[in-house]
Structure formats: C-alpha cells, structure tokens
C-alpha cells in the first residue's frame, strides 16, 4: 500500500472533543479537519463505533480519516456512549438509543462552522450496520453512506441465527464485547474521573449472550434495526461493499435488489476488513473510490461514479483449499444492477448417478430414499463463521467433513463454469425427530482429490420460517428451499462440482436438541446454479493508498491459531481457537494495550446434551509514568495499569441453555471488581 503524505489540504487533528447530547451525556470524538475549514466549510464524514477511538480502531483510523481530511472533508470518528472516553453506559447493540444519539451527533456536526451541512456516513461491521440504520431515519444532512460488511437482517444474517441455527459466534461475540466493553476511559483525556467511569461500566455490564439467546426466532427484537422491514425508508445514496471471505456478502445482492435509492455494489475476495488493507489480495484503492463517491454526493461533482456499471464482483479462481490466502487470483466482472441479465440459473439434479446437468443429461429423480445422518461433530473443517483476525479461519480441505455427509458429484466439467450469485437447493425430506438441522455445501472437487468449499448454507428445520417455529412431525416429508451464500467462483474444466448434505455443522452452529437423521424422499431433488455469462473487465480500481500509519511499537506479535483435538476414548471433538491479538504501545501517547482470547467448543458425536463452549478473554492496558506525549508536547499524564479477565461458559440439555460468566478486574495488581452470572434460558426454537 502506498503511503501518501502530500495532500491537497494540510490536516489539523482535534484529538479529543466532547459532543453534548440532550440528556447531558457527552460523546467523545476525534476530528480531522482541512486547514481553513472554519473559513471555507467542507462536507463531513462520520464513523460511529463502540471500539475506542484512542486505541481500539486508532491503527486503521490513522490510515483513513486523515486521508479524507487531506482531500477536503471533515472526518469525524465518534465513540458511542459507554465506550472509550464517552459518558454513559451501553446496554446492547443497535438499540434505538444508539440511533437517537447518532441523530444528535449528525445534527451537531452539520451545525459546526467547519461543515457545509452535508454529511456522509461510513463504517464496516457495526459502523456499516448503523450507517444503514441512520439512513433509514432520513436525517436531512445525511446524503450518502458507504456500508461495508454489514446486514439488512439482524436475525439471520448477523452473528446470531444463520438459517435459524444458533451460531457459536453468538456466544463468541458476546464474550468479545464483555472484554472490549470493560476497557476504561483514558485517564490522560478524562482526568481523575476515569476510575469512577470504569467502575460504573464494570458494575453495569450487560450479559449480552443471555439477551441474544432469549430471542430464538425473528421477533420484534431483531426487526428493530433491520432495514429489510422497509427498504423504502432509505433515500440517501448507498454504496454497499462485501468480501467473499466475509460473513455478510448476502446483504450486497439483497440491497441492490430491494433498495430504491441511488446505489452501487462491490464484492472482492476479502475477509472482514476494509478493502485497502484486506486479505486476500488484491486489495484495492478503496479510499480513492470512496472519495469519488463522496465528491459526487457531498460536493456535487459530476465525476462519472454513477455512470458506470452499478455492481462490481471479483470471480475467484480455483485454488487448493487453504485456511487463509495471502492472494486470490481471479478477474473482475461488472453488471448493470442485481439481479443481473448476464447471470442465468443452471438447473441440476441430485440422484443416484450424482449431480446431473439437466440441460445435458436430463432431469433425473432420486429413485429410492437416501438417509443423511451425520455425527454431531461433523463440520470441524468449515472454518470461522466470520473471518476477522487474519488467522487460519477459512474452510480447509472438505474431504474429512464430506466423509460424514452424503455427497452428489457431477461429471468432470467440459468447460470452465463461472458461478456468480446464490445457489439454491430444493429438497423433499423427513426427519426422524421433532427437530433437525440441514447443512449444504457446494464444493470444487479438484483432479488430485482435494475439495475446496465454494459456498454453503445451514437451516434449522423447525425455523424454516424464521418468524414462526414449527415442530417437525417425525417421518412426515417437508419441502425445503435453502439458498446458499452468495459466491463468485470459476471452476476450471476437468473439475467436478459436489453437493454435500449433512445434519450437523459444528462448531460453526450449535447442534439441534437431539441427533436427527434426515431421509431424502424419492423424486426430484434439485440444485439451481447461478452462472455468469458475461466477460471480464480490466481492473476498475486504483492501487491502494493511505495516510501514514500510527506510530506503534509491537511488544508481542499477533498469533491467531486454530486446532482440533479428538478424544479417542469418548469420541468428543474439541475445536480450540486461540486469538492472541498481540501487545502494542501507541508511542505518541504512551498507551499500551494487549488482548488475547481462547475459545473451546466441544461436541459428542451422539449426545447433544454434552455440547459445551468456554471462552476466556485477557485484556491489559496502561501507561508508564514517564511516557512522552508527542501530541500534547509534554510528559504524559495519566499513569495507570489495569487488567481484566472475562469468562463465558455455555452448556445445554434438550430443554435449556445454561450460561455462566465471570469478570474480574485489577488495578495495579489489586482486585477491584468481581462479578458472576448464572442464567438458564429455555430452548424455544433451537
């Protein structure tokens, strides 16, 4: 990535400013301004997050916000209430209060002397979510947003209930927030009140896993903040961006199809990161692309950004399966909108002869029942639901999981096949229990036998309608339609397509209440495959650029890892995810921070009651007495040293989930806080 230091405008940074809200709460902001903006006002760009402007997102903020300011924008990074140096408490994600706070922030920014009154909003993940949520409120100053790795449906397309199945990420992210939310405000910025603010946050810490686990179908809790309840609420221009290695790619197609506002779309090969520093490569000049968007919608420039094809996708080439790639070869393609006229649905059949091409081999029906009955430990090589920490989180070789599934293979392809869109399986099946899970994987079977997953889907059969639980009648056939995740992938000639059906996908999703076998019924069982028929285009983006990185020294490098342990005596399988995020010091302020986490997920092949999870986070932060603050030009005030350990555990039986949590905090090696939770949550739908 090319680091830029010469910008059209000199940049002035306001490191810490408090924005007053109507209820007396003050939200902490970091602002980058073009010199002279008070005399010649500029549009503003807002990023609104809970992740601590002073240290949490500071490394990526340094790359991005000064770049926008250097090109004539006020770039504003605000911490939500209860986070960083902001007042108040945060009780949950995406609450109406979070949105009303942001509306006041937008109004405050629009009325500053350095702002023209026009705003854009930008963010990835949480910031992408709330960019959509705020746009749905139609604040007059908000003219355009860029939303990355976000969702329009908080229930089935976030970290909670994919396909109505309980994601283990539901617990993992609750544990992450238990640790992240325990970080204190910086004494250097808030003074002596930091300790009281920190203690209040610890004392009032919410148990998010209990809240999320208490809403097991798509009720009003999830509909609040999901913009798919009424897409017409959004009138501001929307640029929606995702990555094939990310969990939120389905949102891009849905929003292109359903929004009526001006819109563009982009999906690259990336994991859950901004595209100017994401992996796998190719990274792109995202900041330049964002500037084109802002220049058009906030400054009124006719720069052609809306005259181009509205959707751009990266079709990934086939590679041997690997849990993380540094680079992903492929080609860029563009379409006029979505659904696209140059994507055709290719019909295939699942039968005794494998996966048949209806156009060439005719529609083939399944002649006899086929039983799908996977152990509850099946799925260990599926990787993370959302790859975020640059670790070995992508799916590995699928052969071991396919051995626990029922597979339908095509003949070797006679010509390359470009998949772009959401494959869909339509199956008629029956469960031998009142519950059941279906996991479907579409894979690339390579000539040497390696199997690379292209895409997948999971479905809780009692929540086929995510809004209304429906108990299954054992032995009674039902028809199931399951859309797999959106994919962009080229399968070479000579490779085979594989559809693998399983009844478990652990540890990505928590098993059903009982091991259930599914029987495919005689008759038509089908796959609809979206095939791209258009041509590739030259790379439509510039090379990545950024502002200079933050001045950070590393005391311990990040070392994410993932391992699988089998107890050969009991048959239990444990997946261990160790995310050591490293230790670093922000040299300009003297702040040192370190995070590390260990997640353990255990399942038994037969007994669903033996499923359990344990997650431990370690957080430490502080500042030595004689640090040097180059921002303030003086010896650093605000000496402190704190540690927090946060524990989550979950187990179950057929009727209940059992949650336990603990949080312990120390200041200067003296315990100052300890809290325990024990909760029982009934299993109502999962």
C-alpha positions in Angstrom: 0.0 0.0 0.0 1.4 3.4 -1.0 1.5 5.8 2.0 0.6 9.4 1.0 2.0 12.4 2.9 1.3 15.2 0.4 -2.4 16.1 0.2 -4.3 18.9 -1.4 -5.1 20.3 2.1 -3.0 20.4 5.2 -4.7 18.5 8.0 -5.4 19.6 11.6 -6.3 17.0 14.1 -8.5 17.5 17.2 -7.6 14.5 19.2 -10.4 14.7 21.8 -13.7 16.7 21.7 -16.9 16.1 23.7 -20.2 16.3 21.8 -23.1 17.2 24.1 -26.4 15.3 23.9 -29.8 16.5 25.0 -29.8 14.2 28.1 -26.5 15.6 29.3 -24.4 12.7 28.0 -21.2 13.7 26.2 -19.8 11.5 23.4 -16.1 11.6 22.7 -15.0 12.4 19.1 -11.7 12.6 17.2 -11.8 15.0 14.3 -9.5 15.6 11.3 -10.1 18.9 9.5 -8.6 20.5 6.4 -6.8 23.7 7.4 -9.0 26.7 6.9 -12.3 24.7 7.1 -13.7 27.3 9.6 -13.4 29.9 6.9 -14.3 27.6 4.0 -16.6 24.9 5.3 -16.4 21.4 3.9 -18.7 18.3 4.0 -18.2 15.8 6.8 -17.8 12.0 7.0 -18.9 10.3 10.2 -17.8 6.9 11.6 -19.7 5.9 14.8 -18.5 2.9 16.8 -18.1 1.4 20.3 -14.4 0.4 19.7 -12.4 3.2 21.2 -11.0 6.0 19.1 -7.9 6.4 21.3 -6.6 2.9 20.9 -9.1 0.3 19.6 -9.5 1.5 16.0 -6.7 4.0 16.1 -4.4 2.0 13.8 -6.9 1.8 11.0 -8.3 5.3 11.7 -4.8 6.7 11.1 -4.8 5.3 7.5 -8.2 6.5 6.6 -9.5 9.7 8.3 -6.5 12.0 7.7 -6.7 10.9 4.0 -10.3 12.1 3.7 -9.4 15.4 5.6 -6.5 15.9 3.3 -8.9 15.8 0.3 -11.3 18.4 1.7 -13.5 16.7 4.2 -14.1 16.9 8.0 -13.6 13.3 9.1 -15.2 12.6 12.4 -14.8 9.4 14.5 -17.2 9.2 17.5 -17.3 6.6 20.3 -20.8 5.5 21.4 -22.0 6.1 24.9 -20.3 3.9 27.5 -17.2 3.3 25.3 -13.8 5.0 25.2 -14.0 8.5 26.7 -17.7 8.8 26.1 -20.1 9.2 29.1 -22.9 6.8 29.9 -23.5 3.0 29.6 -24.0 0.7 26.6 -26.7 -1.9 27.3 -26.9 -3.7 23.9 -26.1 -3.4 20.2 -28.1 -1.3 17.8 -30.6 0.0 20.3 -33.0 2.9 19.5 -30.9 5.0 22.0 -27.8 4.3 20.0 -29.5 5.6 16.9 -31.1 8.6 18.6 -27.6 9.6 19.9 -26.2 9.4 16.4 -29.0 11.6 15.1 -28.0 14.2 17.6 -24.3 13.8 16.6 -25.3 14.3 12.9 -27.1 17.5 13.8 -24.2 18.7 15.9 -21.7 18.1 13.1 -23.9 19.7 10.4 -24.1 22.9 12.5 -20.4 23.3 13.1 -18.7 26.3 11.5 -16.4 24.0 9.5 -19.2 21.9 8.0 -21.3 22.8 4.9 -24.2 20.9 6.5 -23.8 17.9 4.2 -22.7 14.6 5.7 -21.7 11.1 4.6 -21.6 8.1 7.0 -19.2 5.2 6.6 -18.4 2.0 8.5 -17.5 -1.6 8.5 -19.5 -4.2 10.5 -21.0 -2.3 13.4 -20.4 1.0 11.7 -21.8 -0.4 8.5 -24.9 -1.6 10.4 -25.6 1.8 11.9 -24.9 3.7 8.7 -27.9 1.8 7.2 -29.9 2.3 10.4 -29.3 6.0 10.5 -30.0 6.4 6.8 -33.4 4.8 7.4 -34.2 7.7 9.8 -33.7 10.2 6.9 -31.8 12.9 8.8 -31.7 15.8 6.3 -27.9 16.4 6.4 -27.1 12.7 5.6 -26.8 12.5 1.8 -24.8 9.2 1.2 -23.3 6.3 3.0 -20.7 3.6 2.4 -21.6 0.4 4.3 -19.1 -2.4 4.4 -19.6 -6.0 5.7 -23.0 -5.2 7.2 -26.5 -6.5 7.1 -30.1 -5.6 6.4 -31.4 -8.5 8.6 -30.1 -8.7 12.2 -31.6 -12.1 12.8 -30.5 -14.5 10.1 -27.6 -12.5 8.6 -25.6 -11.4 11.6 -23.7 -13.4 14.2 -26.8 -14.9 15.9 -29.0 -17.3 14.0 -27.9 -18.2 10.5 -30.7 -20.1 8.8 -32.4 -20.2 12.2 -29.5 -22.2 13.6 -27.7 -20.9 16.7 -24.3 -19.7 15.7 -21.5 -20.2 18.2 -20.4 -16.7 17.1 -23.4 -15.6 19.2 -21.5 -16.6 22.3 -18.1 -15.7 21.0 -19.1 -12.1 20.1 -20.8 -11.7 23.5 -17.6 -12.7 25.1 -15.6 -10.3 22.9 -17.9 -7.4 23.9 -17.7 -8.5 27.6 -14.0 -7.9 27.3 -14.0 -4.9 24.9 -16.6 -3.0 27.0 -14.5 -3.5 30.1 -11.8 -1.1 28.8 -11.5 2.1 30.9 -11.5 5.6 29.5 -8.0 7.1 29.1 -7.0 9.0 32.3 -4.9 11.3 30.1 -8.1 12.5 28.4 -10.8 12.4 31.1 -8.7 13.1 34.2 -9.3 11.6 37.6 -12.9 10.6 36.9 -11.7 7.7 34.7 -11.8 5.3 37.7 -15.4 6.0 38.6 -16.4 5.8 34.9 -14.6 2.4 34.6 -16.2 1.1 37.8 -19.7 2.0 36.7 -19.1 0.2 33.4 -18.0 -2.9 35.2 -20.8 -2.8 37.7 -23.5 -2.4 35.0 -22.0 -4.8 32.4 -24.8 -6.5 30.4 -24.8 -10.2 29.8 -25.4 -9.9 26.0 -25.4 -13.7 25.4 -28.5 -14.0 27.6 -30.3 -11.3 25.7 -29.5 -12.7 22.3 -30.2 -16.3 23.4 -33.6 -15.2 24.7 -34.8 -14.3 21.2 -34.5 -17.5 19.2 -36.8 -16.7 16.3 -37.1 -13.4 14.3 -39.3 -11.4 16.6 -39.6 -7.6 17.1 -36.3 -7.5 18.9 -34.4 -8.4 15.7 -36.7 -6.5 13.4 -35.7 -3.3 15.2 -32.6 -2.1 13.4 -33.1 -4.4 10.4 -33.7 -2.2 7.3 -35.3 -5.0 5.4 -38.5 -4.3 7.2 -39.0 -1.4 4.8 -36.3 -0.7 2.3 -38.0 2.4 1.1 -37.0 4.1 4.4 -33.6 4.8 2.9 -33.3 7.7 0.4 -29.6 8.6 0.8 -27.2 7.1 -1.8 -25.8 3.7 -0.7 -22.5 2.1 -1.7 -22.6 -1.5 -0.3 -19.4 -3.5 -0.1 -18.5 -7.0 1.0 -15.9 -9.8 0.6 -16.2 -13.4 -0.4 -14.2 -14.3 2.8 -16.6 -12.4 5.0 -19.9 -13.5 6.5 -22.0 -10.6 5.2 -21.8 -10.9 1.5 -25.5 -11.8 1.0 -26.5 -8.3 2.0 -25.0 -6.8 -1.1 -27.3 -8.6 -3.5 -30.4 -8.1 -1.4 -29.9 -4.4 -1.0 -29.1 -3.9 -4.7 -32.4 -5.8 -5.5 -34.6 -4.1 -2.9 -33.3 -0.5 -2.3 -34.9 2.2 -4.4 -32.3 4.9 -3.6 -29.2 5.5 -5.8 -26.9 2.5 -5.1 -23.7 0.7 -6.1 -22.2 -2.6 -5.1 -18.8 -4.2 -4.8 -17.7 -7.7 -3.6 -14.0 -8.5 -3.6 -12.0 -11.5 -2.3 -11.5 -10.1 1.1 -12.2 -11.2 4.7 -13.9 -8.8 7.2 -11.6 -5.8 6.6 -11.5 -2.5 4.8 -10.5 -3.2 1.2 -7.4 -1.0 1.1 -5.6 -3.3 3.6 -7.6 -6.5 3.5 -6.5 -10.0 2.6 -6.6 -12.0 0.4 -5.1 -9.7 -2.2 -5.8 -8.0 -4.5 -6.5 -5.1 -2.1 -7.8 -2.0 -3.9 -7.7 1.8 -3.8 -10.7 1.9 -1.6 -10.0 5.4 -0.3 -9.8 6.8 -3.8 -13.1 5.0 -4.7 -14.7 6.4 -1.5 -13.5 9.9 -2.5 -15.2 9.6 -5.9 -18.4 8.6 -4.1 -18.2 11.5 -1.5 -17.2 14.0 -4.2 -20.3 13.2 -6.2 -22.8 13.1 -3.4 -21.4 15.6 -1.0 -19.7 18.1 -3.3 -21.9 17.7 -6.4 -19.0 16.7 -8.7 -20.0 15.0 -12.0 -17.2 12.5 -12.0 -18.9 9.6 -13.6 -19.2 7.4 -10.5 -22.9 6.8 -11.2 -22.4 6.4 -14.9 -20.5 3.1 -14.6 -22.0 -0.4 -14.2 -23.6 -0.4 -10.7 -22.2 -3.7 -9.5 -18.6 -5.0 -9.5 -17.6 -8.5 -8.4 -14.4 -10.5 -8.2 -14.6 -14.0 -9.6 -12.1 -16.1 -7.7 -10.0 -18.7 -9.5 -9.9 -22.2 -8.1 -7.1 -22.9 -5.7 -6.2 -25.8 -3.4 -8.1 -25.4 -0.1 -6.2 -23.4 2.5 -7.3 -21.8 5.8 -6.0 -18.4 4.8 -4.7 -17.0 1.5 -2.3 -14.1 1.0 -3.6 -13.7 -2.5 -6.6 -14.9 -4.5 -6.1 -14.9 -8.3 -9.2 -14.1 -10.3 -10.9 -11.5 -12.5 -13.2 -8.5 -12.1 -16.7 -8.5 -13.7 -19.4 -5.9 -13.8 -23.2 -6.0 -14.1 -25.9 -3.4 -14.5 -27.6 -3.9 -11.3 -28.7 -7.0 -9.4 -30.2 -9.4 -10.3 -28.1 -9.3 -13.5 -29.2 -10.1 -17.0 -26.0 -11.9 -17.7 -26.5 -14.4 -14.8 -28.6 -17.5 -15.7 -29.9 -20.2 -13.4 -28.5 -23.5 -14.4 -30.7 -26.5 -13.3 -29.1 -29.7 -11.9 -30.5 -32.8 -10.2 -29.3 -34.9 -7.3 -29.8 -38.6 -8.0 -28.1 -42.0 -7.6 -25.8 -41.1 -10.6 -24.6 -38.0 -8.7 -25.1 -34.3 -9.7 -26.7 -34.2 -13.2 -26.8 -31.3 -15.6 -30.4 -31.1 -16.7 -29.6 -29.5 -20.0 -27.2 -32.3 -21.0 -28.3 -35.3 -19.0 -32.0 -34.6 -18.5 -33.8 -34.1 -15.2 -33.1 -37.1 -13.0 -35.2 -38.1 -10.0 -34.0 -39.9 -6.9 -35.2 -43.5 -7.2 -35.1 -44.5 -3.6 -34.8 -42.9 -0.1 -31.4 -41.7 0.9 -30.6 -41.2 4.7 -28.4 -38.3 5.8 -27.2 -38.9 9.4 -24.0 -37.1 10.4 -22.5 -37.3 13.8 -23.0 -34.1 15.8 -19.2 -33.5 15.5 -19.4 -33.1 11.7 -18.2 -29.7 10.4 -14.9 -29.2 12.1 -13.2 -28.1 8.8 -15.7 -25.3 7.9 -13.7 -22.5 9.5 -15.0 -19.4 11.2 -18.4 -18.0 10.5 -16.7 -14.6 10.1 -13.0 -14.4 9.3 -11.8 -11.3 11.0 -8.4 -11.7 12.8 -6.2 -12.7 9.8 -5.9 -16.2 11.3 -6.5 -19.7 9.8 -10.2 -19.1 9.6 -11.3 -20.0 6.1 -12.6 -23.6 5.3 -9.9 -26.3 5.0 -10.0 -29.3 2.7 -13.5 -30.7 2.8 -12.7 -34.4 2.4 -13.0 -35.3 6.1 -16.3 -33.5 6.5 -17.6 -35.0 3.3 -16.9 -38.4 4.7 -19.6 -37.7 7.3 -22.1 -36.4 4.7 -24.0 -37.7 1.7 -22.3 -36.3 -1.5 -23.5 -35.9 -5.1 -20.8 -35.3 -7.6 -21.0 -34.1 -11.2 -19.1 -35.5 -14.1 -15.8 -33.6 -14.8 -16.7 -30.2 -16.4 -16.0 -29.9 -20.1 -15.5 -26.2 -19.9 -14.9 -23.6 -17.2 -18.0 -22.6 -15.2 -18.4 -19.1 -13.6 -20.7 -19.1 -10.5 -22.0 -15.7 -9.5 -24.9 -15.4 -7.1 -26.7 -17.6 -4.6 -27.1 -21.3 -5.5 -30.4 -22.8 -4.2 -31.2 -26.4 -3.3 -34.8 -27.7 -3.3 -35.2 -30.9 -1.3 -38.0 -33.1 0.0 -37.0 -34.8 3.2 -38.3 -36.1 6.5 -36.7 -36.1 10.0 -36.9 -39.0 12.4 -37.1 -36.4 15.3 -39.2 -33.3 16.1 -36.1 -31.2 15.2 -33.2 -31.3 12.8 -30.5 -29.4 11.0 -29.5 -29.3 7.4 -26.1 -28.2 6.2 -25.4 -28.0 2.5 -22.0 -27.4 0.9 -21.2 -26.7 -2.7 -17.6 -27.6 -3.4 -14.9 -27.7 -6.1 -13.6 -31.3 -6.4 -10.1 -31.0 -7.9 -8.4 -33.6 -10.1 -6.0 -34.6 -7.3 -8.9 -35.2 -4.9 -8.7 -32.0 -2.8 -12.0 -30.4 -2.1 -12.4 -26.6 -1.8 -15.7 -25.3 -0.5 -17.3 -22.7 -2.7 -20.2 -21.8 -0.6 -22.6 -23.3 2.0 -25.9 -22.8 3.8 -27.5 -24.1 7.0 -31.1 -24.4 8.1 -32.9 -25.2 11.3 -35.8 -27.2 10.0 -38.0 -26.1 12.9 -37.4 -22.5 11.8 -37.8 -22.8 8.0 -40.0 -19.7 8.5 -37.6 -17.7 10.7 -40.5 -15.8 12.2 -42.5 -18.8 13.4 -41.2 -22.0 15.0 -42.7 -25.2 13.5 -42.2 -28.5 15.3 -41.5 -31.3 12.9 -43.6 -34.5 12.7 -41.2 -37.4 12.7 -41.4 -39.2 9.3 -43.6 -36.6 7.6 -42.0 -35.2 4.4 -41.5 -31.5 4.0 -40.2 -29.5 1.1 -37.2 -27.3 1.9 -35.7 -24.5 -0.2 -32.3 -23.4 1.0 -30.3 -20.5 -0.6 -26.6 -20.9 -0.1 -24.4 -17.9 0.5 -23.6 -15.7 -2.5 -20.4 -16.7 -4.3 -18.2 -15.6 -7.1 -16.0 -18.5 -8.3 -14.6 -20.0 -11.5 -14.5 -23.8 -11.7 -12.0 -25.0 -14.3 -12.6 -27.7 -16.9 -11.8 -31.1 -15.6 -13.0 -30.3 -12.0 -16.2 -31.7 -10.6 -19.0 -30.0 -8.6 -20.1 -31.5 -5.3 -23.2 -31.0 -3.3 -22.6 -32.4 0.3 -25.6 -32.8 2.7 -25.0 -33.2 6.4 -27.1 -32.9 9.6 -24.5 -31.0 11.7 -22.0 -28.2 11.2 -20.1 -27.9 14.5 -18.5 -25.8 15.8 -20.0 -23.2 13.5 -23.5 -23.9 14.7 -24.7 -25.4 18.0 -26.3 -28.8 17.4 -30.0 -29.4 17.5 -31.6 -30.7 20.7 -31.2 -34.3 19.5 -29.3 -36.0 16.8 -31.7 -36.3 13.9 -31.4 -38.3 10.7 -33.0 -36.9 7.5 -34.3 -39.0 4.7 -34.3 -37.6 1.2 -37.5 -38.8 -0.4 -37.8 -40.4 -3.9 -38.4 -37.8 -6.5 -36.9 -34.6 -7.8 -34.1 -33.1 -5.6 -32.5 -30.1 -7.3 -29.8 -27.5 -7.4 -30.2 -24.2 -9.2 -26.8 -22.8 -10.0 -26.3 -19.1 -10.9 -23.9 -18.9 -13.9 -22.3 -15.7 -15.1 -22.2 -15.4 -18.9 -20.5 -12.1 -19.3 -16.9 -11.0 -19.9 -14.2 -9.9 -17.5 -13.2 -6.2 -17.3 -9.8 -4.5 -16.7 -9.2 -3.8 -13.0 -11.6 -1.0 -12.3 -9.7 0.3 -9.2 -6.5 2.2 -8.5 -3.8 0.7 -6.3 -4.3 1.0 -2.5 -3.3 4.3 -0.8 -3.5 5.5 2.8 -2.3 8.2 5.1 0.7 7.5 7.3 0.2 4.7 9.8 0.0 5.3 13.5 3.3 5.4 15.5 3.0 2.0 17.2 5.7 -0.3 18.6 4.9 -4.0 19.0 5.9 -5.9 22.1 4.2 -9.2 21.1 3.1 -10.0 17.6 -0.4 -11.3 16.9 -0.6 -15.1 16.6 -4.0 -16.5 15.8 -4.3 -20.3 15.7 -6.9 -23.0 15.3 -6.6 -26.7 16.3 -8.9 -29.7 16.6 -8.5 -32.3 19.3 -10.2 -35.7 19.3 -10.7 -37.7 22.5 -10.5 -41.2 21.0 -12.0 -42.8 24.1 -15.2 -40.8 24.2 -15.4 -39.6 20.6 -15.7 -36.0 21.7 -14.2 -33.4 19.3 -12.9 -30.1 20.7 -12.0 -27.1 18.4 -9.7 -24.6 20.1 -9.4 -21.1 18.6 -6.6 -19.1 20.2 -6.7 -15.4 19.1 -3.7 -13.7 20.5 -4.1 -10.2 19.2 -0.6 -9.2 20.4 0.7 -6.3 22.6 1.5 -2.8 21.4 2.3 0.7 22.6 1.0 3.9 21.0 4.2 5.8 21.1 2.6 9.3 20.7 0.5 8.8 23.8 2.3 6.1 25.8 -0.8 3.9 25.9 0.0 0.2 25.9 -2.7 -2.4 25.1 -2.8 -6.2 24.8 -5.6 -8.7 24.1 -5.8 -12.4 23.8 -8.6 -14.9 23.8 -9.1 -18.7 23.8 -12.3 -20.4 22.6 -13.0 -24.1 23.2 -16.0 -25.8 21.6 -16.8 -29.5 22.4 -19.3 -31.8 20.9 -20.1 -35.6 21.3 -21.0 -37.5 18.1 -24.3 -38.9 19.6 -25.2 -37.0 22.7 -26.3 -33.4 22.1 -26.5 -32.7 25.9 -22.7 -32.9 26.0 -22.2 -29.9 23.8 -20.4 -27.1 25.6 -18.3 -24.0 25.0 -15.9 -21.9 27.0 -14.3 -18.6 26.1 -11.7 -16.6 28.1 -10.5 -13.1 27.2 -7.5 -11.4 28.8 -7.2 -7.6 28.4 -4.5 -5.3 29.8 -3.9 -1.6 29.3 -1.9 1.1 30.9 0.7 3.9 30.7 4.0 4.3 32.4 4.7 7.4 34.5 7.4 8.9 32.2 5.9 8.4 28.7 6.3 11.2 26.2 3.1 12.6 24.6 4.1 14.0 21.2 0.5 15.1 20.5 0.5 17.3 23.6 4.2 18.1 23.6 4.7 17.2 27.2 5.3 14.4 29.6 2.4 12.1 29.5 -0.1 12.4 32.4 -2.5 9.6 33.2 -0.4 6.8 34.6 -2.4 3.6 35.2 -2.2 -0.2 34.9 -5.4 -2.4 34.7 -6.1 -6.0 33.8 -9.5 -7.7 33.1 -10.3 -11.4 32.7 -13.7 -12.3 31.2 -15.1 -15.8 31.1 -18.1 -17.2 29.3 -19.3 -20.8 29.5 -22.4 -22.5 27.9 -23.8 -26.0 28.1 -27.3 -27.4 27.3 -29.8 -30.2 27.5 -32.9 -30.7 25.4 -34.9 -28.1 27.3 -32.4 -25.4 28.3 -29.2 -23.5 27.7 -27.1 -22.9 30.8 -24.9 -19.8 30.8 -22.2 -18.9 33.2 -20.0 -15.8 33.1 -17.4 -14.1 35.3 -15.4 -10.9 35.1 -12.5 -9.9 37.3 -10.7 -6.6 37.1 -7.4 -5.5 38.7 -5.8 -2.1 39.1 -2.1 -2.2 39.9 -2.4 -5.9 40.6 -5.1 -5.2 43.2 -8.5 -6.8 42.6 -11.1 -4.0 42.3 -14.0 -5.9 40.8 -15.5 -9.3 40.6 -18.9 -10.3 39.1 -20.5 -13.7 38.4 -23.6 -14.5 36.3 -25.6 -17.8 36.1 -28.6 -17.9 33.8 -30.9 -20.6 32.4 -32.5 -19.8 29.0 -35.2 -22.2 27.7 -34.7 -23.7 24.3 -37.8 -22.5 22.4 -36.7 -22.9 18.8 -33.1 -24.0 18.5 
